[in-house]
Amino acid sequence: MLSHLANPAAFTPPAGHTTRPTLEGWFGMAASTHWLATASAQSVLERGGNAYDAAVAAAFVLHAVEPHLNGPGGDMVALVAPAGRAPVVVDGQGPAPSGATIEHMLGEGLTEVPGSGALAAAVPGAVPALLHVLREHGTWDLDDVWAYALAYLDDGHPAGAQLSSVIATMADHFREHWPSSAALWLRDGGPPRVGDVVTNAAYAATLRRLLASAPRGGDRAARIDAVLEEWRSGFVAAAAVDVAATRHRHSSGGEHVGVIGREDFAAAAVRTEEPLSVDFRGVTVHKAGFWTQGPVLLQALAILDHFPDDHVDPSTALGVHTVAEALKLAMADRDTYYGDAVERTAHVDPRTVLLSPAYAAARAAQIAETASREHRPGDVPGLTAWRAPLTRAGGSAAGIGTGEPTVARDGRTRGDTCHVDVVDRHGNMASLTPSGGWLQSSPTIPSLGFCLGTRLQMTWLDAASPSALRPGTRPRTTLSPTLLSRSGVATSALGTPGGDQQDQWQLLYLLRTIVGGHTPQQAIDAPAFHTTALVGSFWPREWSPAGLVVEDRLGVAVVAELERRGHAVTVADGWSLGRLSAVTRDPVTGRLGAAANARGAQGYAAGR
């Protein structure tokens, strides 16, 4: 095992200047996938709110300004680290409704859960989880937190290129099949143009009606509880269930009704848990459990800890090869063993095996000089190995509105989901990844101004799968925020949109900052890559043996060497992969930092 000491001179810093500086200061920092969310979070900090007031305000702003990437009908996973306390996972991944069974799907003539439409809807968990974060860790009243989102819902925000493009892509489908979505998103018969002001009066009215259910003046926590109860058992649940029960077009091409019921809303509860963690080169990396894909990052780090520094440099052919092969091994374990029930039903605790040094050493020994073209899960006594179907990429066409709006497998940008990081001067830190319920998921609920999500498409209609569709269980989510600590003190919050790529892109960032000594902005700006040699989490669930997507800035020589090693390389635009943001805090000096992705010209950091 190598020494867990970072070597600041291990990697060559990226050529040229960074797109932006890594921000530094002592007051507070925020970074996100949209500048309006970042600005709102920083405004909250400036007005005396803490990191959790700021993060929740920013997350609701993302509902307003990035409705094609997330929504209140979706999901969220968060990691929070209150100053002086251990980090906590906040689970905003709702479960499958009581009527969402394998038998029901098969009875509808389906062989997999559709990628769009209400049959794919898990119980919405994003809003309850955000309210939990605010209640337990924040200081502000809900009116003040929601004021930022309400301003953008009422007064509008300029449509970006991605939002305009997504609505344009969906326009005919809205007109023909989802008229309630056409009524909300098509103005004067067509999609908004870039720069047009976009509003959402229906969602604004929903927030105000929720606030009215708990008149201002009472106990702050009790008021949040009252709003949450109205969400779960009042008009929100009633309206969502009514629309889901109306027959509508799904991505399968068929007409179906959803199975979500009011009792599903009422029964769903926000869960919290201790994160999983591994130590890598002196840094403790914290992730959510095996009901997410988060442990993939931990497994990959544990495997790579068995290699010298020059083998894990993501800017060289040797480094790209080694990192990609480690990711393929970890992802094969994800496809085979991860799921909501694994920690409760397995004969062994998966943490004691999949995250053990001995297992990591055995997996590291499987990495050869050339790329593997096999799907290679490990042999784990006590865990039931399930073989996921290996559907070759290109064999099926995606239906309208399906999948996650992320980077396509061929490297072409289709959009993203969302992420927010905040740290305040007290040392409170939050990493939030909200997603799902984007406007192309299912028909808009007219009285609410948003739609249900499609996270159940990540489940399998095979009872043997660890991520099988089962009522009351969570689909294995790709949402995967990260917290770092040293000696028990939180030092960084980070994350990225990107579906199956989330932990892959975060791994590159960690290698470059922890091993390579790069600044956060240098690491975010550096050329990115990801493997597609995994079973896709989203419909149509494709697998690409030896597939590797790289930004062209890695260079012709690196690409040629990767191809010589047997990787099936797709070269993407030089600024198309990775959507990272991060905030940092030096535990000794209290100095804060922040950095955000420049790709797409939408993510920004702010602070002082």
C-alpha positions as CSV (number, residue, x, y, z in Angstrom):
1,M,0.0,0.0,0.0
2,L,1.3,3.4,-0.9
3,S,1.8,6.2,1.6
4,H,-1.3,8.4,1.9
5,L,0.7,11.6,1.4
6,A,-0.2,13.9,-1.5
7,N,2.7,14.8,-3.8
8,P,2.1,18.4,-5.1
9,A,4.6,17.8,-7.9
10,A,3.2,14.5,-9.0
11,F,1.2,15.7,-12.1
12,T,2.1,18.3,-14.6
13,P,-0.4,21.3,-14.2
14,P,-2.6,21.9,-17.2
15,A,-1.2,24.0,-20.0
16,G,-2.3,27.6,-20.2
17,H,-4.4,29.5,-17.8
18,T,-7.5,28.3,-16.0
19,T,-10.8,29.6,-17.3
20,R,-11.4,31.4,-13.9
21,P,-9.5,31.7,-10.6
22,T,-10.2,29.4,-7.7
23,L,-12.0,31.9,-5.4
24,E,-10.6,32.5,-1.9
25,G,-11.9,34.2,1.2
26,W,-13.1,33.8,4.7
27,F,-16.8,34.8,4.7
28,G,-18.7,32.2,2.6
29,M,-18.6,30.4,-0.7
30,A,-21.2,28.9,-3.1
31,A,-20.9,27.0,-6.4
32,S,-23.5,25.5,-8.6
33,T,-24.6,24.6,-12.1
34,H,-26.4,27.9,-12.7
35,W,-25.2,31.4,-11.8
36,L,-28.6,32.5,-10.5
37,A,-28.6,29.6,-8.0
38,T,-25.1,30.5,-6.9
39,A,-25.9,34.2,-6.6
40,S,-29.0,33.4,-4.5
41,A,-27.0,31.2,-2.2
42,Q,-24.4,33.9,-1.8
43,S,-27.1,36.5,-1.1
44,V,-28.4,34.4,1.7
45,L,-25.0,34.2,3.3
46,E,-24.5,37.9,3.0
47,R,-27.9,38.4,4.8
48,G,-26.8,36.3,7.7
49,G,-28.1,32.9,6.7
50,N,-26.0,29.8,7.1
51,A,-24.8,27.3,4.5
52,Y,-28.1,25.3,4.8
53,D,-30.4,28.3,4.4
54,A,-28.3,29.2,1.3
55,A,-28.2,25.7,-0.2
56,V,-31.9,25.1,0.1
57,A,-32.7,28.6,-1.4
58,A,-30.4,27.8,-4.3
59,A,-32.0,24.4,-4.8
60,F,-35.5,25.9,-5.2
61,V,-34.1,28.5,-7.6
62,L,-32.8,25.6,-9.7
63,H,-36.4,24.4,-10.0
64,A,-37.2,27.8,-11.5
65,V,-34.2,28.3,-13.8
66,E,-33.3,24.8,-14.8
67,P,-36.7,23.1,-15.1
68,H,-35.4,20.9,-18.0
69,L,-32.8,19.4,-15.6
70,N,-34.7,19.1,-12.3
71,G,-38.0,19.8,-10.6
72,P,-40.0,19.5,-7.4
73,G,-41.4,16.2,-8.5
74,G,-37.9,14.7,-8.6
75,D,-35.3,13.5,-6.2
76,M,-32.3,14.7,-4.3
77,V,-29.3,13.2,-2.4
78,A,-27.4,15.5,0.0
79,L,-24.4,15.3,2.2
80,V,-24.3,17.8,5.0
81,A,-21.5,18.4,7.5
82,P,-22.5,20.9,10.3
83,A,-19.4,22.5,11.9
84,G,-17.8,20.3,14.5
85,R,-20.1,17.4,13.7
86,A,-19.9,14.2,11.6
87,P,-21.3,14.3,8.0
88,V,-24.8,13.0,7.4
89,V,-26.5,11.7,4.3
90,V,-30.0,13.1,3.6
91,D,-31.9,10.7,1.4
92,G,-34.4,12.5,-0.9
93,Q,-34.8,9.5,-3.2
94,G,-38.4,8.5,-3.0
95,P,-39.5,4.9,-3.1
96,A,-41.5,3.0,-5.7
97,P,-45.3,3.4,-5.1
98,S,-47.3,0.5,-3.6
99,G,-48.8,-0.3,-7.1
100,A,-45.4,-0.3,-8.9
101,T,-44.8,-4.1,-9.2
102,I,-43.1,-6.2,-11.7
103,E,-46.4,-8.0,-12.3
104,H,-48.2,-4.8,-13.1
105,M,-45.5,-3.7,-15.6
106,L,-45.5,-7.1,-17.3
107,G,-49.3,-7.0,-17.4
108,E,-49.1,-3.7,-19.2
109,G,-47.2,-5.4,-22.0
110,L,-43.8,-3.9,-20.9
111,T,-40.5,-5.6,-20.7
112,E,-38.8,-2.7,-18.9
113,V,-40.0,0.4,-17.0
114,P,-40.5,3.2,-19.5
115,G,-38.1,6.1,-19.7
116,S,-40.8,8.7,-19.6
117,G,-44.4,8.8,-18.4
118,A,-46.0,8.5,-14.9
119,L,-45.5,4.7,-14.7
120,A,-41.8,5.5,-14.1
121,A,-42.5,7.9,-11.2
122,A,-41.1,7.2,-7.8
123,V,-42.6,9.2,-4.9
124,P,-41.2,12.7,-5.1
125,G,-38.5,13.1,-2.5
126,A,-36.6,16.3,-3.4
127,V,-38.9,18.8,-1.7
128,P,-39.3,16.8,1.6
129,A,-35.5,16.3,1.8
130,L,-34.8,20.0,1.2
131,L,-37.4,20.9,3.9
132,H,-35.6,18.4,6.2
133,V,-32.2,20.1,5.6
134,L,-33.7,23.5,6.4
135,R,-35.6,22.4,9.5
136,E,-32.7,20.4,11.0
137,H,-29.7,22.6,10.0
138,G,-31.0,26.0,8.8
139,T,-32.0,29.1,10.6
140,W,-34.3,31.0,8.2
141,D,-38.0,30.9,7.9
142,L,-39.4,29.2,4.8
143,D,-40.9,32.5,3.4
144,D,-37.4,34.0,3.2
145,V,-35.8,31.0,1.7
146,W,-38.4,30.6,-1.0
147,A,-38.4,34.4,-1.8
148,Y,-35.6,33.8,-4.3
149,A,-37.3,31.1,-6.3
150,L,-40.6,33.0,-6.2
151,A,-38.9,36.1,-7.7
152,Y,-37.7,34.0,-10.7
153,L,-41.0,32.2,-11.1
154,D,-43.0,35.4,-11.0
155,D,-40.7,37.8,-12.8
156,G,-39.0,35.2,-15.0
157,H,-35.4,34.5,-16.1
158,P,-33.8,34.5,-19.5
159,A,-34.0,31.1,-21.2
160,G,-30.7,29.6,-21.9
161,A,-29.7,27.7,-25.0
162,Q,-30.2,24.3,-23.4
163,L,-33.7,25.1,-22.0
164,S,-34.8,26.4,-25.3
165,S,-33.4,23.4,-27.2
166,V,-35.1,20.9,-24.8
167,I,-38.5,22.5,-25.1
168,A,-38.1,22.7,-28.9
169,T,-37.3,19.0,-29.0
170,M,-40.4,18.2,-26.9
171,A,-42.7,20.7,-28.6
172,D,-44.5,18.3,-31.0
173,H,-44.8,15.6,-28.3
174,F,-46.3,18.2,-26.0
175,R,-48.8,19.3,-28.6
176,E,-49.8,15.8,-29.6
177,H,-49.7,13.9,-26.3
178,W,-49.1,16.1,-23.3
179,P,-51.3,19.2,-23.8
180,S,-50.8,20.4,-20.2
181,S,-47.0,20.6,-20.8
182,A,-47.7,22.5,-24.1
183,A,-49.8,25.0,-22.1
184,L,-47.0,25.7,-19.7
185,W,-43.9,25.6,-21.8
186,L,-45.0,26.7,-25.3
187,R,-45.6,30.4,-25.7
188,D,-47.4,31.8,-28.7
189,G,-47.4,28.3,-30.1
190,G,-43.7,27.6,-29.9
191,P,-40.8,27.1,-27.6
192,P,-39.0,30.1,-26.0
193,R,-36.1,31.5,-27.9
194,V,-32.7,32.0,-26.2
195,G,-33.1,35.1,-24.0
196,D,-36.9,35.0,-23.8
197,V,-38.2,35.5,-20.3
198,V,-39.6,32.3,-18.8
199,T,-42.0,32.4,-15.9
200,N,-44.0,29.7,-14.0
201,A,-47.0,31.2,-12.3
202,A,-48.5,27.8,-11.4
203,Y,-45.4,26.6,-9.4
204,A,-45.3,30.1,-7.7
205,A,-48.9,29.6,-6.7
206,T,-48.1,26.1,-5.4
207,L,-45.3,27.5,-3.1
208,R,-47.6,30.3,-1.8
209,R,-50.4,27.9,-1.2
210,L,-48.0,25.7,0.8
211,L,-46.9,28.7,2.8
212,A,-50.5,29.6,3.5
213,S,-51.1,26.2,5.1
214,A,-48.8,27.3,8.0
215,P,-49.4,31.0,8.7
216,R,-46.3,33.0,9.6
217,G,-45.6,33.7,13.3
218,G,-45.3,30.3,14.8
219,D,-42.4,28.1,15.6
220,R,-40.1,27.9,12.6
221,A,-39.7,24.1,12.7
222,A,-43.4,23.5,13.3
223,R,-44.2,25.6,10.3
224,I,-41.9,23.6,8.1
225,D,-43.6,20.5,9.4
226,A,-47.0,21.9,8.5
227,V,-45.9,22.7,5.0
228,L,-44.4,19.2,4.6
229,E,-47.7,17.7,5.8
230,E,-49.6,19.7,3.2
231,W,-47.2,18.5,0.5
232,R,-47.7,14.9,1.5
233,S,-51.3,14.7,2.4
234,G,-52.9,17.8,0.9
235,F,-53.4,19.4,-2.5
236,V,-50.0,18.5,-3.9
237,A,-50.5,14.8,-3.5
238,A,-54.1,15.0,-4.7
239,A,-53.3,16.9,-7.9
240,A,-50.3,14.7,-8.8
241,V,-52.2,11.5,-8.3
242,D,-55.1,12.8,-10.5
243,V,-52.9,13.6,-13.4
244,A,-50.8,10.4,-13.1
245,A,-54.1,8.4,-13.3
246,T,-55.0,10.0,-16.6
247,R,-54.0,7.8,-19.5
248,H,-51.1,9.3,-21.5
249,R,-48.3,8.5,-23.9
250,H,-45.2,6.8,-22.4
251,S,-41.8,6.4,-24.1
252,S,-42.7,2.8,-24.9
253,G,-45.1,4.2,-27.4
254,G,-48.1,2.9,-25.4
255,E,-50.8,4.7,-23.5
256,H,-50.7,3.9,-19.7
257,V,-51.8,5.4,-16.4
258,G,-49.5,5.8,-13.4
259,V,-49.9,3.8,-10.2
260,I,-48.8,6.4,-7.6
261,G,-51.4,7.0,-5.0
262,R,-52.1,9.5,-2.2
263,E,-51.1,6.9,0.4
264,D,-47.7,6.7,-1.3
265,F,-47.1,10.4,-0.8
266,A,-48.3,10.2,2.8
267,A,-46.1,7.2,3.7
268,A,-42.8,8.4,2.3
269,A,-40.4,9.7,4.8
270,V,-37.0,11.4,4.6
271,R,-34.2,9.2,5.9
272,T,-30.8,10.1,7.2
273,E,-27.8,7.9,7.6
274,E,-24.1,7.8,8.3
275,P,-22.1,8.0,5.0
276,L,-19.7,5.3,3.8
277,S,-16.1,6.4,3.6
278,V,-12.6,5.3,2.6
279,D,-9.2,7.0,3.2
280,F,-7.2,7.9,0.1
281,R,-3.8,9.5,0.4
282,G,-4.6,11.1,3.7
283,V,-8.1,12.3,2.8
284,T,-11.4,10.7,3.9
285,V,-13.9,10.5,1.1
286,H,-17.6,10.3,2.2
287,K,-20.5,9.0,0.0
288,A,-24.0,7.8,0.3
289,G,-24.7,4.0,0.6
290,F,-25.2,1.1,-1.8
291,W,-28.8,2.3,-2.6
292,T,-26.8,4.9,-4.8
293,Q,-23.9,4.4,-7.1
294,G,-21.8,6.5,-4.7
295,P,-19.6,3.6,-3.5
296,V,-18.3,3.2,-7.0
297,L,-16.1,6.2,-6.3
298,L,-14.9,4.7,-3.0
299,Q,-14.2,1.3,-4.7
300,A,-12.2,3.0,-7.5
301,L,-10.1,5.1,-5.1
302,A,-9.4,1.9,-3.1
303,I,-8.3,0.1,-6.2
304,L,-6.1,3.0,-7.5
305,D,-4.4,3.4,-4.1
306,H,-2.5,0.3,-5.1
307,F,-0.8,2.1,-8.0
308,P,2.0,4.7,-8.0
309,D,1.3,8.3,-8.8
310,D,2.3,8.2,-12.4
311,H,-0.2,5.4,-13.1
312,V,-3.2,7.6,-11.9
313,D,-2.5,10.9,-13.8
314,P,-5.7,11.5,-15.8
315,S,-3.8,13.5,-18.4
316,T,-1.6,10.7,-19.6
317,A,-2.4,7.6,-21.6
318,L,-1.2,5.4,-18.8
319,G,-3.3,7.2,-16.3
320,V,-6.4,7.3,-18.4
321,H,-6.1,3.5,-19.0
322,T,-5.5,2.7,-15.3
323,V,-8.3,4.9,-14.1
324,A,-10.8,3.7,-16.8
325,E,-10.0,0.0,-16.0
326,A,-10.5,0.6,-12.2
327,L,-13.9,2.3,-13.0
328,K,-15.0,-0.6,-15.2
329,L,-14.3,-3.0,-12.3
330,A,-16.2,-0.8,-9.8
331,M,-19.1,-0.3,-12.2
332,A,-19.4,-4.0,-12.8
333,D,-19.8,-4.5,-9.1
334,R,-22.4,-1.7,-9.1
335,D,-24.4,-3.4,-11.8
336,T,-24.2,-6.8,-10.0
337,Y,-24.5,-6.0,-6.3
338,Y,-25.8,-2.5,-5.6
339,G,-29.4,-1.9,-4.6
340,D,-31.7,-0.7,-1.9
341,A,-32.1,-4.1,-0.3
342,V,-28.5,-5.3,-0.4
343,E,-27.4,-4.0,3.1
344,R,-30.6,-5.5,4.7
345,T,-30.8,-8.8,3.0
346,A,-27.3,-9.9,2.2
347,H,-25.5,-12.6,4.3
348,V,-22.6,-10.3,4.6
349,D,-22.3,-6.5,5.0
350,P,-21.2,-5.3,1.5
351,R,-19.1,-2.6,3.1
352,T,-16.8,-5.1,4.8
353,V,-16.1,-6.8,1.4
354,L,-16.5,-4.3,-1.5
355,L,-14.7,-1.5,0.4
356,S,-12.0,-3.7,2.1
357,P,-8.3,-3.3,1.3
358,A,-8.0,-7.0,0.5
359,Y,-10.8,-6.8,-2.1
360,A,-9.3,-3.7,-3.6
361,A,-5.9,-5.3,-3.9
362,A,-7.5,-8.3,-5.7
363,R,-9.3,-6.0,-8.1
364,A,-6.2,-3.9,-8.8
365,A,-4.4,-7.1,-9.8
366,Q,-6.9,-7.6,-12.5
367,I,-5.9,-4.5,-14.4
368,A,-3.7,-5.4,-17.3
369,E,-1.7,-3.5,-19.9
370,T,-4.7,-3.6,-22.4
371,A,-8.3,-2.7,-22.1
372,S,-10.7,-5.4,-20.9
373,R,-13.7,-6.0,-23.1
374,E,-15.5,-8.1,-20.4
375,H,-18.1,-7.2,-17.8
376,R,-16.1,-8.3,-14.7
377,P,-17.9,-8.2,-11.3
378,G,-15.9,-9.6,-8.4
379,D,-16.7,-12.8,-6.6
380,V,-18.2,-11.8,-3.2
381,P,-19.1,-14.7,-1.0
382,G,-22.4,-13.9,0.8
383,L,-23.6,-11.5,-1.9
384,T,-25.9,-12.8,-4.6
385,A,-24.4,-12.0,-8.0
386,W,-26.9,-10.9,-10.6
387,R,-26.0,-10.7,-14.2
388,A,-27.4,-7.6,-15.8
389,P,-28.4,-7.9,-19.5
390,L,-25.5,-6.7,-21.7
391,T,-27.3,-4.8,-24.5
392,R,-24.8,-3.5,-27.0
393,A,-24.9,0.2,-27.7
394,G,-26.7,1.3,-30.9
395,G,-29.2,-1.5,-30.9
396,S,-32.2,0.6,-30.0
397,A,-33.4,4.1,-30.4
398,A,-34.3,6.2,-27.4
399,G,-37.9,7.4,-27.2
400,I,-38.8,11.1,-26.8
401,G,-38.1,12.5,-23.4
402,T,-36.3,9.4,-22.1
403,G,-33.2,8.9,-20.0
404,E,-31.4,11.5,-18.0
405,P,-30.7,14.8,-19.6
406,T,-26.9,14.4,-19.4
407,V,-24.0,13.9,-21.8
408,A,-24.9,11.4,-24.4
409,R,-22.8,8.2,-24.7
410,D,-21.2,9.5,-27.9
411,G,-20.1,12.7,-26.1
412,R,-22.6,15.0,-27.6
413,T,-24.1,17.3,-24.9
414,R,-27.8,16.9,-24.3
415,G,-27.9,18.9,-21.0
416,D,-27.3,18.0,-17.4
417,T,-28.9,17.6,-14.0
418,C,-28.0,20.0,-11.2
419,H,-25.6,20.5,-8.3
420,V,-25.1,22.9,-5.4
421,D,-22.2,23.3,-2.9
422,V,-22.0,25.8,0.0
423,V,-19.7,26.5,2.9
424,D,-20.0,29.3,5.4
425,R,-17.6,31.1,7.7
426,H,-18.6,28.8,10.6
427,G,-17.5,25.7,8.7
428,N,-20.9,24.4,7.9
429,M,-20.8,22.6,4.6
430,A,-23.4,21.1,2.1
431,S,-23.3,19.2,-1.1
432,L,-26.7,18.7,-2.8
433,T,-27.5,16.9,-6.1
434,P,-31.2,17.6,-7.0
435,S,-32.5,15.9,-10.2
436,G,-35.5,14.3,-11.8
437,G,-38.9,15.7,-12.5
438,W,-37.5,17.6,-15.4
439,L,-40.2,19.0,-17.8
440,Q,-39.7,16.2,-20.3
441,S,-40.4,13.5,-17.7
442,S,-44.2,13.2,-17.8
443,P,-47.3,15.5,-18.4
444,T,-47.3,18.7,-16.4
445,I,-49.7,18.8,-13.5
446,P,-51.5,22.0,-14.4
447,S,-52.4,23.3,-11.0
448,L,-48.9,22.6,-9.6
449,G,-46.6,23.8,-12.4
450,F,-44.4,20.7,-12.5
451,C,-44.4,17.0,-13.3
452,L,-43.5,13.7,-11.7
453,G,-40.1,12.1,-12.2
454,T,-38.9,8.9,-13.9
455,R,-36.4,7.4,-11.5
456,L,-38.1,3.9,-11.6
457,Q,-36.6,3.5,-15.1
458,M,-33.5,2.6,-13.2
459,T,-35.1,-0.5,-11.7
460,W,-35.3,-4.0,-13.4
461,L,-38.3,-6.2,-14.0
462,D,-36.3,-9.2,-12.7
463,A,-36.9,-10.1,-9.0
464,A,-33.4,-11.5,-8.8
465,S,-31.8,-8.1,-9.4
466,P,-30.6,-6.1,-6.3
467,S,-32.3,-3.1,-7.9
468,A,-35.5,-4.9,-8.9
469,L,-38.7,-2.9,-9.0
470,R,-40.4,-3.5,-5.6
471,P,-43.0,-1.3,-3.8
472,G,-41.5,0.7,-1.0
473,T,-37.9,0.3,-2.1
474,R,-35.7,3.0,-3.7
475,P,-34.4,2.7,-7.2
476,R,-30.6,2.7,-7.3
477,T,-30.0,6.4,-8.0
478,T,-27.0,7.9,-9.8
479,L,-27.2,11.1,-7.7
480,S,-23.9,11.2,-5.9
481,P,-22.6,14.2,-4.0
482,T,-19.3,14.0,-2.1
483,L,-17.8,15.3,1.1
484,L,-14.1,15.2,2.0
485,S,-12.6,15.5,5.5
486,R,-9.2,15.4,7.2
487,S,-8.8,14.3,10.8
488,G,-12.6,14.4,11.2
489,V,-13.0,18.0,9.9
490,A,-14.9,18.6,6.7
491,T,-12.6,20.2,4.0
492,S,-14.6,20.1,0.8
493,A,-18.0,19.6,-0.8
494,L,-18.2,18.7,-4.4
495,G,-20.3,17.1,-7.1
496,T,-21.5,17.1,-10.7
497,P,-24.4,16.3,-12.8
498,G,-24.0,13.4,-15.3
499,G,-25.8,10.2,-14.5
500,D,-23.4,7.3,-14.8
501,Q,-20.6,9.8,-15.2
502,Q,-21.0,11.6,-11.9
503,D,-18.6,9.5,-9.9
504,Q,-16.3,9.1,-12.9
505,W,-15.8,12.8,-13.3
506,Q,-15.5,13.3,-9.6
507,L,-12.7,10.7,-9.5
508,L,-10.7,12.7,-12.0
509,Y,-11.1,15.8,-9.8
510,L,-10.0,14.0,-6.7
511,L,-6.9,12.4,-8.4
512,R,-5.9,15.8,-9.7
513,T,-6.3,17.7,-6.4
514,I,-5.3,15.1,-3.9
515,V,-2.4,13.4,-5.8
516,G,-1.6,15.9,-8.5
517,G,-1.7,19.1,-6.4
518,H,-4.0,21.0,-8.8
519,T,-6.1,23.8,-7.5
520,P,-9.9,23.1,-7.7
521,Q,-10.3,25.3,-10.8
522,Q,-7.4,23.6,-12.5
523,A,-8.8,20.2,-11.8
524,I,-12.3,21.2,-13.1
525,D,-10.9,22.8,-16.2
526,A,-8.6,19.8,-17.1
527,P,-9.6,17.5,-19.9
528,A,-12.2,14.9,-18.8
529,F,-13.1,11.4,-19.9
530,H,-15.5,8.5,-18.9
531,T,-16.0,4.9,-19.7
532,T,-19.2,3.6,-21.2
533,A,-18.3,0.0,-20.6
534,L,-21.0,-0.3,-18.0
535,V,-24.7,-1.2,-18.0
536,G,-26.5,2.2,-18.5
537,S,-28.6,3.3,-15.5
538,F,-31.2,4.9,-17.8
539,W,-33.3,3.5,-20.6
540,P,-32.3,1.9,-23.0
541,R,-29.7,0.5,-20.6
542,E,-26.9,0.0,-23.1
543,W,-23.4,-1.4,-22.6
544,S,-20.3,-0.6,-24.7
545,P,-17.4,-3.0,-24.3
546,A,-14.2,-1.1,-23.9
547,G,-16.1,2.2,-24.6
548,L,-14.2,5.4,-23.6
549,V,-15.3,9.0,-24.3
550,V,-12.5,11.6,-24.1
551,E,-12.3,15.3,-24.6
552,D,-10.1,16.1,-27.6
553,R,-7.8,18.3,-25.4
554,L,-6.2,15.1,-24.1
555,G,-4.3,15.1,-27.4
556,V,-3.8,13.0,-30.5
557,A,-0.9,11.0,-29.0
558,V,-2.8,10.1,-25.9
559,V,-5.8,8.9,-27.9
560,A,-3.6,6.9,-30.2
561,E,-2.0,5.1,-27.3
562,L,-5.4,4.4,-25.7
563,E,-6.6,2.9,-29.0
564,R,-3.4,0.8,-29.1
565,R,-4.2,-0.5,-25.6
566,G,-7.6,-1.7,-27.0
567,H,-10.0,1.1,-25.8
568,A,-12.8,2.0,-28.2
569,V,-12.3,5.7,-28.1
570,T,-14.9,8.3,-29.0
571,V,-13.4,11.8,-29.2
572,A,-15.7,14.5,-27.9
573,D,-15.5,18.3,-28.1
574,G,-12.7,19.7,-25.9
575,W,-15.1,21.4,-23.5
576,S,-18.1,19.0,-23.3
577,L,-17.5,16.5,-20.5
578,G,-17.7,17.1,-16.7
579,R,-19.9,19.6,-14.8
580,L,-18.1,19.8,-11.5
581,S,-18.4,22.4,-8.8
582,A,-16.7,22.5,-5.4
583,V,-16.2,24.5,-2.2
584,T,-13.3,24.1,0.2
585,R,-12.2,25.0,3.7
586,D,-8.8,24.8,5.3
587,P,-9.4,23.4,8.8
588,V,-6.4,25.2,10.2
589,T,-6.7,28.8,8.8
590,G,-10.4,28.8,8.0
591,R,-9.7,30.0,4.5
592,L,-12.5,29.1,2.1
593,G,-12.4,28.4,-1.6
594,A,-14.8,27.7,-4.5
595,A,-14.6,26.7,-8.2
596,A,-17.2,25.8,-10.9
597,N,-17.4,24.4,-14.3
598,A,-17.0,26.7,-17.3
599,R,-18.4,24.2,-19.8
600,G,-21.7,25.4,-21.1
601,A,-21.1,28.9,-19.7
602,Q,-23.7,28.4,-17.0
603,G,-22.1,27.1,-13.8
604,Y,-20.5,29.7,-11.5
605,A,-18.9,30.1,-8.1
606,A,-19.2,33.1,-5.9
607,G,-17.8,34.1,-2.5
608,R,-15.6,36.3,-0.5
